[in-house]
Amino acid sequence: MGLEKEKTDHKFTYKEYSTWPEDERWELIDGTAYNMSTAPTSRHQEISGELYFQIKLFLKKHNCKTFSAPFDVLLPIFPIKNENEIDTIVQPDISVICDPSKIIEKGCLGAPDLIVEILSPSTSKKDLNEKFQLYEKHGVNEYWIVDPGNKYIQVFHLQREGKDTEKYDEGTLVPPANWREDKKTIAESVVLEGFTVDVKELFVSLG
């Protein structure tokens, strides 16, 4: 992807976001708009497509549903007074939603159970920082970060810290094929019990 552009002249909401051209992709984080219109790289799309396929196949025997970008995830502060006033809308590479009441015509209202973000030069800082904190704050139970350049997957899980505080753990880093043979290369989901991805196989198969 190319470098992201921001709309910073004021704080935006879903009311304005929903009027922007359909051929443009934007995300809002606390009212700041980030342009996502530049097409992903072919490698990004290969990885996204393969992971989406594996999750979709696994979910055939489950009630959860998975969606790939572009798919709007609206993250409000509850209780919601007016959906048009929501100022945080993101488009994760892959979203898994197990609560059917969250799936609306506009996309997903509330936190998905699992989100996958695939890093690229233009989005890595946001995915590792702003989005990490955002997903933690809104209660995304499991967050997968996929790094095509360094060939790893890191899986984070929400942990309760005190009465009203949830934070991600340190994350499980699953290395690629070029690590020593005795190193674990299987990324495992807790939210989707039984779902695993062989990181070594994923990156070797894609070259």
C-alpha positions, 0 to 999 in steps of 0.5 A: 500500500502507499502512504496513508493520507489523513483528513485532520481538519476536524473530527469525523463521524459515521454520518460523514463517512457514509457519504464518501465515494464508494471507490475510496477506502477510509478508516476513522479512529476517534474521528481522524480519517485515514485513507486506505484507497491504495490497492494492497500488494499481491503478497498481502492479498495472497496471505489474506485470501489464504487465511480467510479461506482457512477460517471460512473452511473451519467455520463451516461447522460453527456459528461464527461468520468471517468477513474480509476487507472492505468490511466496516466494523463500527466501534461505538462507546455503549450505550449508543445514542445515534449510530451516525455519531460513531467516530470509529470505523475500521476495515480489518483485513479479516473479522470473525463475528460469533454474535449474530446480533452484531452483524448489521447491514452496514457491517459489524456494530461492536467488537468482532471476536477475532481480528486479523491485520496483515502488516504493510509498510504504510499500515504497520505503525497503525496496526501495531499501535493505534489499532492494537490499543483500539481493539484492546479498548473495545474488547476484541478478544483475539488479535492476530498480527501477520508480518509478511516481511519478517514471516511471523504471526503474533496472537494476542488475547484479552486478559482481565486485569482488575474489575473493569480492565482488560488488556492484551497479553504479551502475545504468542510469537510464532516464527517462520520456516527459517527458524530452527527445526525444533521451534513451534510454527503453529499459531493457535486460536483460543476464540476459535477452539481447534483452529490453527495455522501452520506459519511455516507452511503458510509462508513457504507455500507463498514463496 
